[in-house]
Amino acid sequence: MNWNVVALLLVAFLAANLPFVSRKLFGVVTLARAKHAGWQALELLVMFGVVAVLAYGLEARQSAVHPQNWQFYVTNLALFLVFAFPGFVGRHFWHRRGMRLG
């Protein structure tokens, strides 16, 4: 496996879990109220876009970029959501009384 693919998968995994690790919006902006699932979904979509642009750049650097249909992007979004599962479970389901993650 090419090191670009491994690096891209690691970056995608970290980016998919980032919305659930921090209580701040994009890790920078402090919100007046607690960050709810809507903000986390927005962050997840933005991170998906960032990873997609990074993947496009890596592909363009190595060879000609192959045109993709909507099925490709839906499949990648599903994979990104699978990558986000550990962060989601850690944030919403896996906390004990008095213990909060992030």
KOLDREN-866515 format. One record per residue (C-alpha): x, y, z; residue number from 1. Coordinates in Angstrom, 1 decimal, padded with zeros to 4 digits, always signed. Example, Ala and Ser with C-alpha at 12.3 -4.5 7.8 and 13.67 -1.06 7.14 Angstrom:
2
(rec (+012.3,-004.5,+007.8),1)
(rec (+013.7,-001.1,+007.1),2)
END
This chain:
102
(rec (+000.0,+000.0,+000.0),1)
(rec (+001.3,+003.4,-000.9),2)
(rec (+002.3,+005.8,+002.0),3)
(rec (-000.1,+008.4,+000.6),4)
(rec (-003.0,+006.1,+001.0),5)
(rec (-002.0,+005.2,+004.6),6)
(rec (-001.5,+008.9,+005.5),7)
(rec (-004.8,+009.8,+003.9),8)
(rec (-006.7,+007.1,+005.8),9)
(rec (-005.1,+008.3,+009.1),10)
(rec (-005.9,+011.9,+008.4),11)
(rec (-009.5,+010.9,+007.5),12)
(rec (-009.9,+008.9,+010.8),13)
(rec (-008.6,+011.8,+012.9),14)
(rec (-010.7,+014.4,+011.0),15)
(rec (-013.8,+012.2,+011.4),16)
(rec (-013.3,+012.0,+015.2),17)
(rec (-012.4,+015.7,+015.7),18)
(rec (-015.9,+017.0,+016.1),19)
(rec (-016.5,+014.7,+019.0),20)
(rec (-013.2,+015.4,+020.9),21)
(rec (-013.5,+019.1,+021.4),22)
(rec (-016.3,+021.1,+023.0),23)
(rec (-015.3,+024.1,+020.8),24)
(rec (-016.6,+024.6,+017.2),25)
(rec (-013.8,+023.4,+014.9),26)
(rec (-011.5,+023.3,+018.0),27)
(rec (-011.2,+027.1,+018.0),28)
(rec (-014.6,+029.0,+018.5),29)
(rec (-016.1,+028.8,+022.0),30)
(rec (-019.9,+028.6,+021.8),31)
(rec (-022.3,+030.3,+024.2),32)
(rec (-024.1,+027.0,+024.8),33)
(rec (-022.9,+023.4,+024.7),34)
(rec (-022.1,+022.1,+021.2),35)
(rec (-025.1,+019.9,+020.1),36)
(rec (-025.4,+017.3,+017.4),37)
(rec (-026.2,+019.8,+014.7),38)
(rec (-022.8,+021.6,+015.2),39)
(rec (-021.1,+018.2,+015.3),40)
(rec (-022.8,+017.2,+012.0),41)
(rec (-021.7,+020.5,+010.4),42)
(rec (-018.2,+019.9,+011.5),43)
(rec (-018.3,+016.4,+010.2),44)
(rec (-019.4,+017.5,+006.8),45)
(rec (-016.7,+020.3,+006.7),46)
(rec (-014.0,+017.8,+007.7),47)
(rec (-015.3,+015.4,+005.0),48)
(rec (-014.8,+018.2,+002.5),49)
(rec (-011.3,+019.0,+003.7),50)
(rec (-010.3,+015.3,+003.4),51)
(rec (-011.9,+015.2,+000.0),52)
(rec (-009.8,+018.2,-001.2),53)
(rec (-006.7,+016.6,+000.3),54)
(rec (-007.4,+013.4,-001.5),55)
(rec (-008.0,+015.2,-004.8),56)
(rec (-004.7,+017.0,-004.4),57)
(rec (-002.8,+013.8,-003.6),58)
(rec (-004.3,+012.1,-006.7),59)
(rec (-003.6,+015.1,-008.9),60)
(rec (+000.0,+015.1,-007.8),61)
(rec (+000.6,+011.5,-008.8),62)
(rec (-001.5,+011.2,-012.0),63)
(rec (-004.5,+012.5,-013.9),64)
(rec (-007.6,+012.8,-011.7),65)
(rec (-010.3,+010.3,-012.6),66)
(rec (-013.8,+011.8,-012.9),67)
(rec (-016.2,+010.3,-010.3),68)
(rec (-020.0,+009.9,-010.1),69)
(rec (-022.2,+010.6,-007.1),70)
(rec (-021.9,+006.9,-006.0),71)
(rec (-018.2,+007.4,-005.3),72)
(rec (-018.9,+010.4,-002.9),73)
(rec (-021.8,+008.6,-001.1),74)
(rec (-019.5,+005.6,-000.5),75)
(rec (-016.7,+007.8,+000.8),76)
(rec (-019.2,+009.7,+003.1),77)
(rec (-020.3,+006.3,+004.5),78)
(rec (-016.7,+005.3,+005.1),79)
(rec (-016.1,+008.7,+006.8),80)
(rec (-019.1,+008.1,+009.1),81)
(rec (-017.8,+004.7,+010.0),82)
(rec (-014.5,+006.3,+010.9),83)
(rec (-016.4,+008.7,+013.1),84)
(rec (-018.1,+005.9,+015.1),85)
(rec (-015.4,+005.7,+017.9),86)
(rec (-015.6,+009.5,+018.6),87)
(rec (-019.4,+009.5,+018.5),88)
(rec (-019.7,+006.5,+020.9),89)
(rec (-017.1,+008.1,+023.2),90)
(rec (-018.9,+011.5,+023.3),91)
(rec (-022.5,+010.3,+023.5),92)
(rec (-022.7,+006.8,+025.0),93)
(rec (-019.5,+005.9,+026.8),94)
(rec (-019.3,+008.2,+029.8),95)
(rec (-019.7,+007.3,+033.4),96)
(rec (-021.5,+009.5,+036.0),97)
(rec (-019.4,+012.6,+036.6),98)
(rec (-017.0,+011.8,+033.7),99)
(rec (-017.2,+013.7,+030.4),100)
(rec (-015.0,+013.3,+027.5),101)
(rec (-013.4,+016.3,+025.8),102)
END
